Amino acid sequence: MSDEKKLTLSGRGTLGAGKGVETGKVRQSFSHGRSKPVVVERKRKRTLKKGPGAAADADAATNEQAAPQKTGEAKPAPTGGGRGGAQKPRRPQGGGRGGLTQAEIAARTGALRQAQEEAERRKVEEERRRREEEALRKAREAEQAQAEQEEAAAETEARRRAEEAAKQAAEDKARKAREQEERRKAEEAARLEQESEEARKRTERARAAARAAGTPEAESADSAGARKKKGAKGAAAKKAEAAKASKGRGEEKRRSGKLTVTRALADDDERQRSEAAAKRRERRRRQREIAGDGDKAERKSREVVIPEAITVQELAQRMAEKAPAVIKALMGMGVMATINQTLDQDTAQLVVEEFGHKVKRVSEADVEEGLIGDEDDAGDLRSRAPVVTVMGHVDHGKTSLLDALRKTDVVAGEAGGITQHIGAYQVQLGDGNKITFLDTPGHEAFTQMRQRGAGVTDIVVLVVAADDGIMPQTVEAINHAKAAEVPIIVAINKIDKPGADPTRVRNELLQHELVVEAMGGDIQDVEVSALQGTNLDKLEEAILLQSELLELKANPDRNADGVVIEAKLERGRGPVASLLVRRGTLKVGDVFVAGAEWGRVRALVDERGQQLKSAGPAQPVEVLGLQGTPSAGDDFAVVENEARAREIHEYRQEKLRSKRTTAAPASLESMFSAIREKQATEFPIVVKGDVQGSVEAIVSSLEKIGNEDIRARVLHAAVGGITESDVTLAAASEAIILGFNVRANKQARDAAEQNGVAIQYYAVIYDLIDDMRELMAGQLAPEVREETLGLAEVREVFTAGKRGRAAGCLVLDGKMRAGAKCRILRDDVVVYEGDIASLRRFKDDVREVEAGTECGLMFANFMDVKKGDQIECYVQTEHARQL
Ligand SMILES: Nc1nc2c(ncn2[C@@H]2O[C@H](COP(=O)(O)OP(=O)(O)OP(=O)(O)O)[C@@H](O)[C@H]2O)c(=O)[nH]1
């Protein structure tokens, strides 16, 4: 590119040309940095013959050469046309100045002018662009400056806030210190006042004594007292004044406010705060306001549920309060607690009340609350079928009788269904009445159910074979029925047999305090033959009559509850339970809890294998849909939803687990505590002896022990060793078993251990009676006797500590004793009963304060003591009872 030349379009540059016309390329640079190659044309100088005007032409030619020959940019003369001079045709020689034609000159001049105009235009364009860029840059700079300014403002704001917070904290601290100081001063003043009062009294007493003695000391004592009083008063006044002055100074100081750099800056910040910051602040203020209002609204109506134990954090959350505030409140009560510390229910209650919320105490067992709903209104009750258990001695015909009674069912006869064992069945009589029979006969099953708390039986049918009479298990059955306080109907069976003697049976029953109607008593008896089906209708009539007397009623229109009679796991059907509905109606789809299991009723099947949609009161039914297998004797109840059922299931499973791990000790103590809990007035006993004579002697002696509060109740007394049946009875009635010269067999021992039944062995009747007397006396709560110690009157009430109130009292009578009990009487009405928490004389804790002396009293959990209240101080002593 040797022939490239740098050209400028400023218009000032000299455009040179070589000899003749030569073409070449030059790179053209623009002021804004761009460049591009340009084809240039070089012209050789022409040598012209001298002629007129030659000089001028030469000049003109020289001038012409100065004109740019730029392709595309500087347009050549119209004759030239096309791109660049390279294609330009040679001009015809001659004519015009310096050999150029006029047209050429004009074209060149035009081109020159155009080039100048173009340059001018570009310059303007460049200038415009530069200005635009400049404006843009300035705008950016301004933006940046603005952002920086805002950032700085925010920073300043944050600093100001931090300073403000620090200042506030310092002020709070100072205020607290001042308050503390003021309180201390007030207390000091009160103490001084009290001291001066006492000094005055002492002086008065001295003066009185002096007057009595007739000495002039009275005067001096008087004046000394006055001086002292004046001094004390003066001191108190001075202190109070000083306190006032310091308070005043403090306030003044606060008001004046020293101007510090920080403060000045803070003020400036206030003025300089950006609009965005102001908006942010406003938004935060609104949020705070909303949060504050919400808090207040909630606080008014909040009911805080407190379980048996709760952590500080949990309690704070339930109250919607801050944990530190709760800790502070606890500190105020003298309890130093961390956030994770567990509080007992009482303490938690105090805290909740302190914050002004309502308390709802719950215990773990509350999960079962409401499970067995409320009692029904009398108006909702409808008569229900009685539930009957058949008992009696072996082979007296219990099973035969149950089978015979089953056949009396009119519905079964019509339907002809095959009966199946579901633990109970219901017969419908011709008149529409129904009777439910539990078809596991015998007193063992009966008592086992009772032991589980399922007293489902309304009536016991005692089967006695007319040819055999009363036998040991008949007696047991009688005693079990009596222990359960269930009425008995005697079915004298096998009357078809040749040796049957119903009268003998009736006579023997008398020995067991069962007086049948035929003998003037109120026990119904029916002669039946299970084998031949004789008098079964009469037996059923007797049952219905008894049930009428019992007024057996239930509300069918409610959620069902009742008892599990049997439960098993069946292949293909899953857990199956036979339930006896006690109240309400059990329906398909109901969610229910049975013992520690739960389920949703998938199907209901009766004893004839028929699918039911629902089962009402006293109706036995087999239910499918359980998640697990409950135990016979467990309660069942329909619940509102699955969640509730699961909750109860989990709670009961947990209870079962803990019960398994902590086996019940077979001790007297555990039995007694159970009895005590029930505040029993009866002491149930099962007696087993070696001979009838000793058993009778023991029973009659036991019946003599006792007073109006407690008495022995012999549930069962018989000759023979202690059996499992005895233990079951004792367990069901929470009784003790006494063995006189007899022992328990292995099964009985195991059962006793399992059920926590106490068995005591004796060989001497007197020992047995003495022990029982002592045990029964031990059952009675010790007698509490009260001894009044003294009476005091509240003369003044002071603030003690942060929250406490102390009563300045004068003991009027007897004495006040620290730790003793007291009653606060206001206008002869007891306003508080509790403990004396502290007893002080001046500043010292003392044990006792005698009559005529002043003292300070504080009470446990009571602040509302008032001037004029009377304090009755007393102690309680416990005395063991004797029978
Ligand atoms: N003659 C006569 N025999 C009867 C009558 N009732 C029952 N039996 C018979 O007495 C025997 C015992 O009857 P069960 O019904 O098994 O007596 P149980 O009380 O249930 O006996 P366990 O189940 O062993 O306690 C059977 O052989 C019956 O046939 C009756 O009314 N008359």
The ligand as an SDF file (V2000), in Angstrom:
LIG
                    3D

 32 34  0  0  0  0  0  0  0  0999 V2000
  -82.9420  -85.1250   82.6980 N   0  0  0  0  0  0  0  0  0  0  0  0
  -82.4170  -83.9520   82.4770 C   0  0  0  0  0  0  0  0  0  0  0  0
  -81.1370  -83.8490   82.1460 N   0  0  0  0  0  0  0  0  0  0  0  0
  -80.6140  -82.6330   81.9190 C   0  0  0  0  0  0  0  0  0  0  0  0
  -81.3830  -81.5300   81.9950 C   0  0  0  0  0  0  0  0  0  0  0  0
  -80.5800  -80.4590   81.7130 N   0  0  0  0  0  0  0  0  0  0  0  0
  -79.3740  -80.9660   81.4730 C   0  0  0  0  0  0  0  0  0  0  0  0
  -79.3800  -82.2760   81.5860 N   0  0  0  0  0  0  0  0  0  0  0  0
  -78.2370  -83.1140   81.4040 C   0  0  0  0  0  0  0  0  0  0  0  0
  -77.2280  -82.8140   82.3220 O   0  0  0  0  0  0  0  0  0  0  0  0
  -75.9550  -82.9930   81.7600 C   0  0  0  0  0  0  0  0  0  0  0  0
  -75.1210  -81.7580   81.9340 C   0  0  0  0  0  0  0  0  0  0  0  0
  -75.7300  -80.7540   81.2560 O   0  0  0  0  0  0  0  0  0  0  0  0
  -74.9270  -79.4670   80.7870 P   0  0  0  0  0  0  0  0  0  0  0  0
  -75.8900  -78.5650   80.1400 O   0  0  0  0  0  0  0  0  0  0  0  0
  -73.7230  -79.8400   80.0340 O   0  0  0  0  0  0  0  0  0  0  0  0
  -74.5160  -78.9230   82.1460 O   0  0  0  0  0  0  0  0  0  0  0  0
  -73.5360  -77.7400   82.4490 P   0  0  0  0  0  0  0  0  0  0  0  0
  -73.9320  -77.0840   83.7180 O   0  0  0  0  0  0  0  0  0  0  0  0
  -73.4850  -76.8490   81.2790 O   0  0  0  0  0  0  0  0  0  0  0  0
  -72.1740  -78.4610   82.6540 O   0  0  0  0  0  0  0  0  0  0  0  0
  -70.7040  -77.8530   82.5470 P   0  0  0  0  0  0  0  0  0  0  0  0
  -70.6520  -77.2570   81.1980 O   0  0  0  0  0  0  0  0  0  0  0  0
  -69.8310  -79.0430   82.7270 O   0  0  0  0  0  0  0  0  0  0  0  0
  -70.5870  -76.8510   83.6430 O   0  0  0  0  0  0  0  0  0  0  0  0
  -76.1620  -83.3190   80.3080 C   0  0  0  0  0  0  0  0  0  0  0  0
  -76.0230  -84.6870   80.1100 O   0  0  0  0  0  0  0  0  0  0  0  0
  -77.5800  -82.9140   80.0570 C   0  0  0  0  0  0  0  0  0  0  0  0
  -78.2120  -83.7360   79.1060 O   0  0  0  0  0  0  0  0  0  0  0  0
  -82.7500  -81.6350   82.3200 C   0  0  0  0  0  0  0  0  0  0  0  0
  -83.5190  -80.7020   82.4180 O   0  0  0  0  0  0  0  0  0  0  0  0
  -83.2160  -82.9160   82.5490 N   0  0  0  0  0  0  0  0  0  0  0  0
  1  2  1  0
  2  3  2  0
  2 32  1  0
  3  4  1  0
  4  5  2  0
  4  8  1  0
  5  6  1  0
  5 30  1  0
  6  7  2  0
  7  8  1  0
  8  9  1  0
  9 10  1  0
  9 28  1  0
 10 11  1  0
 11 12  1  0
 11 26  1  0
 12 13  1  0
 13 14  1  0
 14 15  2  0
 14 16  1  0
 14 17  1  0
 17 18  1  0
 18 19  2  0
 18 20  1  0
 18 21  1  0
 21 22  1  0
 22 23  2  0
 22 24  1  0
 22 25  1  0
 26 27  1  0
 26 28  1  0
 28 29  1  0
 30 31  2  0
 30 32  1  0
M  END
$$$$
